[in-house]
């Protein structure tokens, strides 16, 4: 292979990146020490020191990139490619190709898309372009640039240059799922800055899958973010984000579909470095832990939040058959089972047959006899077919006030309790 220095054309490739900040290195010595004033002379001659304050770290200076360097995953790799005719005669049929090769792929990068190729370069003329690519894979990357042209003898000639750089991980993302007693799922996302410099988180959003909707819990009731306007993360510092995820109505009442809907969504993270370089990461599909359903599911679909003492507390329940068999259900709410119970009332209702995956709604009423927060418990469902009993405790709460309190009723979000089967 012919050495590139013997070719008619010269190829220069430079990575386009922002400068870094550097502080002056302060080293001093006493006059009676061996170096005497040598260090002081070096400091006064250094370009990174401030005149008159050579022994103080007065500030930071911008340092231009000294090598091809590393790049963080999610950032945009930019490079300037220049082909120069360093001969005294024209060179014909000049074309340039650029490929980015990683451990798992090889991508052809568009170059000179707005110019006619191949082209002819006159003496001292250049053919240049800037290429951009968002890196999405960690590990070693090699930029391969190939230049082709026609030699004076009419032979097609080409040469290549290789530029190696590393793509490293900028953020460490850890997630935790919390399955609530309702159908809601809470996601805690912890994002840690593992770069060598500070970054500013510009956007952290959870893009839900088709089966769920997302509510961000990172804002105050006024709409203001719980974080500062510029969410700056120093190296190794972390920040937590919280999201509430709810199933859509289409699968909410379908136990099988709800159990299979484990894909929650993806986290989309956008950040900027201390000099404004933009980076973006998107996690893989996040999955919730599978829900283990019992045979029955009890849901409170309508209830008051506050009720006056002595008045009836009405609420509406829904029981869903999550088993694989039909059930003939009888409901019994028993207040005698609880010592010191804060309410009175006893109800027994025959709900009749409930097919697998179907549900029945029913209304209940109790009478509060104690002020404060009371919890309704000891609801029993009996399957007449199998002679099995299912107990549901602490499935709804209400705040009991005196008669002078101003009434303020509103619908509660759904409460869900799963059965604990008891021996008949």
Helices and strands as residue ranges (DSSP letters): G 4-6, E 9-15, E 20-23, H 38-45, E 60-63, E 71-72, E 76-85, E 91-101, E 106-109, E 119-121, E 126-134, E 139-150, E 156-168, E 171-179, E 185-193, E 199-208, E 212-216, E 231-233, E 238-247, H 249-252, H 255-260, E 263-273, E 278-282, E 286-287, E 296-303, E 306-308, E 312-321, E 327-333, E 343-344, E 347-354, E 359-368, E 372-376, E 379-383, E 388-392, E 396-401, E 415-418, E 420-422
